[in-house]
Amino acid sequence: MGFYVTTPIYYVNAAPHLGHAYSTIAADVMARHHRQRGEATFFLTGTDEHGEPVADAAKAQGLEPRELADRNAQRFRDLMPVLGVSNDFFIRTSDAEHGAKVQEVLQRVHDNGFVHKGLYEGWYCPRCADFKAENEIAEGNRCPIHEIELVRESEENWFFALSQFQERLEQLYEERPDFVQPRERRNEALSFIKSGLNDVSLSRAKLTWGVTVPWDTDHVFYVWFDALLNYYTALTYARPGEDLVDEFWPATYHVIGKDILKFHTVFWPAILMAAGLPVPEHVFVHGFLLGADGRKMSKSLGNVLDPLEVVDRYGVEALRFYLLRDVTFGGDGATSMEAVGRRYTAELADELGNLASRTTAMLVRYRDGEVPATALDGALAADFTGLDATVAGHVDQAELSQALDAIWQRVRRLNRYVEESAPWTLAKDDSRADDLDRVLASLADGLRIVCVLLHPWLPETTVKVLDALGAPSTALQDARPGAVALGPAHKLEPLFPKERDSVPPAAAAS
Ligand code: MSP
């Protein structure tokens, strides 16, 4: 069974921002790590294009929904290489193949007896494209997420019999305690289920921008059902002539933000059960990136961190590192350009960058680039033994910040080792040539191991360092002391130049 990871698919009625970059980079780290393990891996991202919010935004701009979708989907697609993201496919829910598969699956849900007609009346947020339950309505009859006033909607449409899945969902949560991670999110989802499930509206009669309901062609499917199914439909047409469902379904991880918990942890498994399809292995729910002031990022508050500005100023690798290092993956956290700068200087430049420069420079200076083939320092090697398994264990639980921290402790360990063993002193004494060989070989091998393990976070930097060490393999099985031969080594240009950090933010942004 392959490893399959997905991001939420992003609405095309707004421009890409840091939150979108966050989910996508996190999923990318997971995908890259699993590829390092030699596992068949599929990584999906894309855009959610149907529904009222897009139709409304297009209308406001005097465009057809498809024109707006084409234009904005391209912006998301273009963002991926800028973020160093290695997705295997980019799905658009306006793809004809997606629509046809949605119809097929939901027709099955209908034929299995889980769809009925009903009258829907309730408070609706057009931005969420969702009706709000009584306990989800904020003060002043507003949407708690978008803070806009809710509208009273009523229409006859098709309903999905969610209420019939209450027991099966409770059983799923019981049997698979890690179905939803982290734990608090699992408890939140479970208590929502236990509070009692109502049937949910499955179609819209007023809207035309969507996938047509095959048994009632005056309706389109409610955008959320069309959207959730992307995770499944993509596998049926991502590779022309191939069906990847057998290899990759069910998904190993859906990575999502906490704003869309209910859809992924309640509606989604129920729909799959109703269609007779296996449910995903895990849904990982991350927190929210906030402004520097700890408040929700918003243009009017001026506390928005633009991912492209970070990339311009510090480079994409710094953005990837910062997001998973400064905010524990799973929790909420404040973000700012200053905080990126601090991580850049203190950790990327002064710790990793410095370690890589010193190590390669000393190999060149003292040994003409040859990496001595000698026994490694036992105490140092012991600190690296089992690290590959520790990191893999964390990534398997989507504990991406913990994995990064375990690796970073070894970056620091290596810098301490340089100070303690003082190779520059050993180099002055010919009788200590063997000691110097051992120190240089141990240092080079330790640096190699941290770079193999850091590869998913810092794909370009680590490849540069591994090349400079003459040990290009990024296979996870090589992240063990002495696993591969090194050399010849060559010097490195500074990986994280300090000048970047001296540019004032205003200049960097312009
Ligand atoms: N189209 C739906 C998802 C459908 S999935 C079948 C949607 N799209 S969205 O464009 O609004 O993106 C939502 C996702 O973006 C969140 O779930 C989260 O992953 C990410 N983020 C958006 N803002 C965020 C923050 N401020 N912080 C972290 N991530 C957030 O909802």
Boltz pocket constraint, residues with backbone or C-beta under 6 A from the ligand:
constraints:
  - pocket:
      binder: B
      contacts: [[A, 7], [A, 8], [A, 9], [A, 10], [A, 11], [A, 18], [A, 19], [A, 20], [A, 22], [A, 23], [A, 48], [A, 224], [A, 227], [A, 228], [A, 229], [A, 230], [A, 255], [A, 256], [A, 257], [A, 258], [A, 259], [A, 260], [A, 287], [A, 288], [A, 289], [A, 290], [A, 297]]
      max_distance: 6.0
